[in-house]
Amino acid sequence: MPRLALASLALAFAALTHPAFAPRLALAQGLAPRELPAQTIPVPETVSPQVQRMIAAPLSPTWNVIPTTPEGWKEQVAAGARAAIAGLPALREALRVKVEPTTIDGVKAFLVEPAEIPPENRNRLLVHVHGGCFVSLPGEAGTGEAIYMAGFGRFKVISVDYRMPPDHPYPAALDDAMTVWKAAVKRADPKNMAIFGSSAGGNLTLAMVLRAKRDNLPLPAAIAPGTPMSDLTGSGDSFRTNAILDNVLVAYGASCDKRAALYANGRDLKDPMLSPLFGDLSGFPTCGLRVISSS
């Protein structure tokens, strides 16, 4: 691993172990923790060269830079959005995808469609809820994943531009997503529909199904929750074992979890609508899009 990456890991580990930052995970009481020696983790050879470079990249210098005011959050989010939007025109052109803003029953959204839709997909519709730790990627900035799905899968997609903190905490995002879902099932048969999204979007994908079950609404035929933030409590041991190895989210309690805390706004993090891991997942749709991409 490059020296710069190792140096970043060392600095990040020092920050992580500082008492002020110690993750407050749900650990077994009365049992001694496992002590591990310092380790150097090599970049795996079992992934592509492109992924190897991503794994070896140093941690972002802002991975634990936490704004202290609503204005500070908005400035940070706006900077990230500008960076995300910059690459979208080329992506849309390369994948031959058209994106148009719309409003669905008062909720902002984007209609994302490929230039050509195969016959088997013409009656199918996907609803997308973007990621960004519940706070980032507002507006057009949140459409990247929907563009990929429309371009490679050749589906029609509705991407929900849900309201976000600090101005609009829970349940605003979930309410907006459900408003769009209720409208979408009037446009297409739910048996020909799916909900997808990654990170916070994966959380919302799962929460939408829980809400739909609770409210006796139609369920989608399939869901694709990508790396979902399904547990905001940090109860799993992998939150510790993957800390610092992950150079995107880095560690529990860092920037992404602080954003999720803005979204939760003081509510019980074990609420299944915030942490779907604690919900009743029985009767959930097929996980993955294969079921609706077949003829």
C-alpha positions as CSV (number, residue, x, y, z in Angstrom):
1,M,0.0,0.0,0.0
2,P,1.4,3.5,-0.8
3,R,3.1,5.3,2.0
4,L,0.6,8.1,1.8
5,A,-2.2,5.7,2.3
6,L,-0.5,4.1,5.3
7,A,0.2,7.5,6.8
8,S,-3.4,8.4,6.4
9,L,-4.4,5.1,8.1
10,A,-2.2,5.8,11.0
11,L,-3.5,9.4,11.5
12,A,-7.1,8.2,11.2
13,F,-6.5,5.4,13.7
14,A,-5.1,7.9,16.1
15,A,-8.2,10.1,15.7
16,L,-10.5,7.1,16.0
17,T,-9.0,5.9,19.3
18,H,-9.2,9.4,20.9
19,P,-11.7,9.3,23.7
20,A,-13.7,12.2,22.2
21,F,-14.3,10.1,19.1
22,A,-14.6,6.6,20.5
23,P,-17.6,4.9,18.7
24,R,-20.4,4.1,21.0
25,L,-21.3,0.7,19.8
26,A,-23.6,-1.9,21.4
27,L,-21.0,-4.2,22.9
28,A,-21.6,-7.4,24.9
29,Q,-21.5,-6.6,28.6
30,G,-19.2,-8.4,31.0
31,L,-17.0,-9.9,28.3
32,A,-13.4,-8.9,27.6
33,P,-12.8,-7.3,24.2
34,R,-10.4,-8.9,21.7
35,E,-7.1,-7.1,21.6
36,L,-5.5,-7.0,18.2
37,P,-1.9,-6.0,17.4
38,A,-1.2,-3.2,14.9
39,Q,-1.6,-4.5,11.4
40,T,-0.7,-3.5,7.8
41,I,-3.4,-4.6,5.4
42,P,-2.3,-5.3,1.8
43,V,-4.4,-4.3,-1.1
44,P,-6.1,-7.5,-2.4
45,E,-5.0,-9.0,-5.7
46,T,-8.4,-10.6,-6.3
47,V,-10.1,-7.4,-7.6
48,S,-9.6,-5.4,-10.8
49,P,-6.7,-2.8,-11.0
50,Q,-9.3,0.0,-10.9
51,V,-10.8,-1.3,-7.6
52,Q,-7.3,-1.8,-6.3
53,R,-6.5,1.9,-6.8
54,M,-9.8,2.8,-5.1
55,I,-8.9,0.6,-2.1
56,A,-5.3,2.0,-1.9
57,A,-6.5,5.6,-2.0
58,P,-5.7,7.6,1.1
59,L,-8.5,8.7,3.4
60,S,-10.2,12.0,2.5
61,P,-8.8,14.8,4.7
62,T,-12.4,15.8,5.5
63,W,-13.7,12.3,6.6
64,N,-14.3,13.6,10.1
65,V,-14.8,17.3,9.5
66,I,-18.2,17.9,11.1
67,P,-20.0,21.3,10.6
68,T,-21.3,22.8,13.8
69,T,-24.1,24.9,12.3
70,P,-26.9,24.4,9.8
71,E,-25.2,27.0,7.6
72,G,-22.0,24.9,7.8
73,W,-23.8,21.8,6.8
74,K,-25.4,23.5,3.8
75,E,-22.1,24.9,2.6
76,Q,-20.5,21.4,2.8
77,V,-23.5,19.8,1.0
78,A,-23.4,22.5,-1.7
79,A,-19.7,21.9,-2.4
80,G,-20.3,18.2,-2.7
81,A,-23.3,18.7,-5.0
82,R,-21.3,20.9,-7.3
83,A,-18.6,18.2,-7.7
84,A,-21.2,15.5,-8.3
85,I,-23.1,17.6,-10.9
86,A,-19.9,18.4,-12.9
87,G,-19.6,14.9,-14.2
88,L,-23.3,14.2,-15.0
89,P,-23.5,15.8,-18.6
90,A,-20.8,13.5,-19.9
91,L,-22.4,10.5,-18.1
92,R,-25.8,11.2,-19.6
93,E,-24.3,11.6,-23.0
94,A,-22.2,8.4,-22.8
95,L,-25.2,6.3,-21.6
96,R,-27.7,8.1,-23.9
97,V,-30.0,9.0,-21.0
98,K,-32.4,11.9,-20.7
99,V,-33.1,13.5,-17.3
100,E,-36.0,15.9,-16.8
101,P,-37.1,17.5,-13.5
102,T,-40.7,17.1,-12.5
103,T,-43.0,17.4,-9.5
104,I,-45.1,14.4,-8.3
105,D,-47.9,15.3,-5.9
106,G,-45.8,18.1,-4.5
107,V,-42.6,16.2,-4.3
108,K,-39.6,17.1,-6.5
109,A,-38.3,14.3,-8.7
110,F,-36.5,13.5,-11.9
111,L,-37.7,11.4,-14.8
112,V,-34.7,9.4,-16.1
113,E,-35.1,7.5,-19.4
114,P,-32.8,5.8,-21.8
115,A,-32.9,6.6,-25.5
116,E,-34.1,3.1,-26.2
117,I,-36.3,0.9,-24.0
118,P,-36.6,-2.8,-25.0
119,P,-40.1,-4.2,-25.4
120,E,-39.9,-6.2,-22.2
121,N,-39.2,-3.1,-20.2
122,R,-41.8,-0.7,-21.6
123,N,-44.3,-1.5,-18.9
124,R,-41.8,-1.5,-16.1
125,L,-40.9,1.4,-13.8
126,L,-38.2,1.8,-11.2
127,V,-38.3,4.2,-8.3
128,H,-34.9,5.5,-7.1
129,V,-34.0,7.0,-3.7
130,H,-30.5,8.4,-3.8
131,G,-27.8,8.1,-1.2
132,G,-25.7,10.7,0.6
133,C,-26.1,9.9,4.3
134,F,-29.6,11.5,4.3
135,V,-28.1,15.0,3.9
136,S,-26.1,15.1,0.7
137,L,-26.7,15.1,-3.1
138,P,-29.7,17.3,-3.4
139,G,-31.4,18.0,-6.7
140,E,-29.7,16.8,-9.9
141,A,-26.6,15.7,-7.9
142,G,-28.6,12.7,-6.7
143,T,-29.4,11.3,-10.1
144,G,-26.1,9.6,-10.9
145,E,-27.2,6.1,-9.8
146,A,-30.5,6.5,-11.6
147,I,-28.6,7.4,-14.8
148,Y,-26.5,4.2,-14.5
149,M,-29.6,2.1,-14.0
150,A,-31.5,3.7,-16.9
151,G,-28.5,3.5,-19.2
152,F,-27.3,0.0,-18.5
153,G,-30.6,-1.6,-17.5
154,R,-32.7,0.4,-20.0
155,F,-35.5,1.1,-17.6
156,K,-37.6,4.1,-17.0
157,V,-36.7,5.5,-13.6
158,I,-38.2,8.1,-11.2
159,S,-35.5,9.5,-9.0
160,V,-37.0,11.1,-5.8
161,D,-35.4,14.4,-4.8
162,Y,-36.6,14.1,-1.2
163,R,-36.3,16.8,1.4
164,M,-33.3,16.5,3.7
165,P,-31.8,17.9,6.9
166,P,-30.9,20.2,8.5
167,D,-34.1,21.9,7.4
168,H,-36.2,18.7,7.0
169,P,-35.3,15.8,9.3
170,Y,-37.1,12.5,9.6
171,P,-39.8,11.6,8.4
172,A,-39.6,14.1,5.5
173,A,-37.4,11.9,3.3
174,L,-39.5,8.8,3.9
175,D,-42.8,10.8,3.5
176,D,-41.6,12.2,0.1
177,A,-40.5,8.8,-1.1
178,M,-43.9,7.2,-0.1
179,T,-45.8,10.1,-1.8
180,V,-43.9,9.3,-5.1
181,W,-44.5,5.5,-4.6
182,K,-48.2,6.0,-4.2
183,A,-48.3,8.0,-7.4
184,A,-46.1,5.6,-9.2
185,V,-48.3,2.6,-8.6
186,K,-51.0,4.4,-10.5
187,R,-48.7,4.6,-13.5
188,A,-47.6,1.0,-13.6
189,D,-48.5,-2.4,-12.2
190,P,-46.5,-2.9,-8.9
191,K,-45.7,-6.4,-10.2
192,N,-43.6,-4.6,-12.9
193,M,-41.9,-2.2,-10.5
194,A,-38.9,-2.0,-8.2
195,I,-37.4,0.4,-5.7
196,F,-33.6,0.8,-5.5
197,G,-31.0,3.0,-3.9
198,S,-27.6,2.8,-2.1
199,S,-26.4,3.8,1.3
200,A,-29.1,6.1,2.7
201,G,-31.1,5.3,-0.4
202,G,-30.8,1.6,0.6
203,N,-32.1,2.5,4.1
204,L,-35.0,4.3,2.5
205,T,-35.7,1.4,0.1
206,L,-36.1,-0.9,3.1
207,A,-38.1,1.6,5.1
208,M,-40.4,2.2,2.2
209,V,-41.3,-1.5,2.1
210,L,-41.8,-1.5,5.9
211,R,-44.1,1.6,5.6
212,A,-46.0,0.1,2.6
213,K,-46.6,-3.1,4.6
214,R,-47.8,-1.1,7.6
215,D,-50.1,1.0,5.5
216,N,-51.4,-1.9,3.4
217,L,-50.0,-0.4,0.2
218,P,-48.9,-2.4,-2.9
219,L,-45.3,-3.7,-2.6
220,P,-42.8,-3.7,-5.5
221,A,-41.9,-6.9,-7.3
222,A,-38.2,-6.4,-6.4
223,I,-35.9,-4.1,-4.4
224,A,-32.2,-3.4,-4.7
225,P,-30.9,-1.8,-1.5
226,G,-27.2,-1.3,-2.2
227,T,-24.9,-1.2,0.8
228,P,-27.9,0.0,2.9
229,M,-27.5,2.0,6.1
230,S,-29.8,-0.4,7.7
231,D,-28.5,0.0,11.3
232,L,-28.0,3.5,12.5
233,T,-27.2,2.2,16.0
234,G,-23.8,0.7,15.0
235,S,-24.7,-2.6,16.8
236,G,-22.7,-4.9,14.5
237,D,-19.1,-5.9,15.2
238,S,-18.1,-5.0,11.6
239,F,-18.5,-1.4,12.5
240,R,-15.3,-1.8,14.5
241,T,-13.5,-4.5,12.4
242,N,-13.9,-2.4,9.2
243,A,-13.0,0.9,10.8
244,I,-10.3,2.7,8.9
245,L,-10.1,-0.1,6.4
246,D,-13.1,1.6,4.7
247,N,-11.7,4.7,3.0
248,V,-15.2,6.0,2.1
249,L,-17.3,6.1,5.3
250,V,-14.1,5.3,7.3
251,A,-15.6,4.6,10.7
252,Y,-18.8,4.6,12.7
253,G,-19.4,8.0,14.3
254,A,-17.7,10.0,11.5
255,S,-19.2,12.4,9.0
256,C,-21.8,10.0,7.5
257,D,-23.2,9.0,10.9
258,K,-23.3,12.6,12.0
259,R,-25.5,13.3,8.9
260,A,-27.7,10.3,9.8
261,A,-28.1,11.8,13.3
262,L,-29.3,15.0,11.7
263,Y,-31.9,13.0,9.9
264,A,-33.0,11.1,13.0
265,N,-33.3,14.3,15.0
266,G,-33.1,12.7,18.4
267,R,-35.5,9.9,17.7
268,D,-34.8,6.3,18.9
269,L,-32.4,4.9,16.4
270,K,-33.9,1.4,16.9
271,D,-37.1,2.6,15.2
272,P,-37.4,0.3,12.2
273,M,-38.2,3.3,10.0
274,L,-34.8,4.6,10.9
275,S,-32.9,1.3,11.2
276,P,-34.8,-1.3,9.1
277,L,-32.6,-4.0,10.6
278,F,-34.9,-4.0,13.6
279,G,-38.1,-4.3,11.4
280,D,-40.2,-7.2,10.4
281,L,-38.7,-8.2,7.0
282,S,-41.1,-11.1,6.4
283,G,-42.9,-10.9,3.1
284,F,-40.3,-8.6,1.6
285,P,-40.0,-8.6,-2.2
286,T,-37.2,-10.3,-4.1
287,C,-33.9,-8.5,-3.4
288,G,-32.3,-7.7,-6.7
289,L,-33.5,-6.6,-10.1
290,R,-33.2,-9.9,-12.0
291,V,-36.9,-10.7,-11.4
292,I,-38.1,-7.6,-13.4
293,S,-35.4,-7.6,-16.0
294,S,-36.4,-11.0,-17.4
295,S,-38.8,-11.3,-20.2
